[in-house]
Amino acid sequence: MAEARQITQPDTIGGMLYTPEMLELQGEIHHRLLQETDFATLEGMTDGQLMDHIRDFALEVLGEHERTLPGRTLEQLIECVLYEVTGLGPLEILLDDNSITEIMVNGPDQVMIERDGHLSQVAVRFADEDHILRIVEKIIAPLGRRLDEAVPMVDARLADGSRLNAIITPLAVKGPYVTIRKFAAIPLTDEDLVRFGTLDPQMRDFLRCCIEGKLNIMVSGGTGSGKTTTLNVLTSFIPHGERVVTIEDAAELQLQQDHVLTLESRPPNLEGTGEITIRDLVRNALRMRPDRIIVGEVRGGEALDMLQAMNTGHEGSLSTAHTNGPRDCLARLETMVLMAGTELPSHAIRQQISSAVDLIVHQDRLRDGSRKITYITEVQRMESEEIVTQDLFHLTYHGIDQDSKLIVEHQPTGLQPLFVDKLAAYGVELPENIFMPQESVVA
């Protein structure tokens, strides 16, 4: 396949390749190729042989339409047909661009991307709604997922681990809509997050100690704030040799340890049966002798099972939750426990949460598009009817620079957590003065 490239002009990418006339040509060449070539023959070709084969059909179709194209445009046309045969059609050029973090298909005529936290429209187009559905089907079919009138929504993952969500009519009024959250081909490291300013070295060292000391950690934040990326980096601090079970709707985490078991939920089959939920997998994981359980995201009744696992000897477990702040994370956990259908009173639920969760790492996407950890908060204990928390690190704001970027700085609050003794029980000592505010780097 063609070499990966970076798109330099997102608003003009593709140029004439995605005009209605050129899309019609691509479709005609693609249709004739599949009609006149045995599938087994296509599978046996190298990319170079397939390009030459497509070129023959392209020249034939262009001759019938009495059209000629500049050499570069012809090669791009052939490449687009190649993407249709071996890849994901118009999405391929966007997936090849490592600077793009999100792809949003809002129907055949509008494709948006996110780069550096900002949205822009690209000139990539689909021929029609069926064209989009064919591409989605190519992704979800090998995973045993379906998208049709009976099941008009689907979550799936691409081969590189990127996450796809698709929703079609009648739920998507002007659909189909497709959203792809891209993940780096090479997983980001803690050094990358420090370089990006997501956290500082002081916070990184503290979180490493917390993981090694088997604290139970919730990573919270809004949609697109980078929770999964941060969770993935935190898992890199887990010592090798531990048995880790990961549970997700669509497997995204990329753990590098030797002993990792990956579980993925399953939607209902054609008869509406056979569904395996996150909650089912959490319960099953308890029978798999895990040292740690990592739930990609809790969003329902599985929160109760997760808390019970944390409270019954599975220290060092991690998960994420959609919330607006550390305190909101606790309230949302309480709501999700109630979604399990339990009759537990609020006091009992809060007691479970305060006993299970040791630390909340909250991350936000700021208005300049950057993603930062804004709070690291300790969950301490119950007092009366409330859970007591204490911020250990927070993000301070110092204004806006000449490039409209926020000037921010991570700072410890100077307070020492209560779980120091728990870390010591695992032989982990926090670096000296780690909670002492550092000299400000902002002028």
Protein Blocks (a to p, Z undefined) as FASTA:
>chain_A
ZZddddfblmlgoilmlgfklmmmmmmmmmmmmmmpcfklmmmpcfklmmmmmmmmmmmm
mmmnopacdfklmmmmmmmmmmmmmmnojmlmmmmpmkbcbdcdebjkbccddeehiacd
dfbdcfblmlmmmmmmmmmmmnopacdfklmcccdddfkopacdddddfklmmlccdddd
dddfbacdfklmmmnomacfklmmmmmmmmmnopacddeddehilmmmmmmmmmmmpcgh
iacddddfbdfbdcfbfbdcddddddddfkopaiacfklmmmmmmmnopabdcdfbacbf
klmmmmmmmmnopghiacddddfbfklmmmmmmmmmmmnopabdfklmmmmmmmmpmbdc
dddddfkopacdfbdcddfbdehjbccdddfbdcddebjcfkopacdddddehiacfklm
mmmmnopacdehklgccddfbZZ
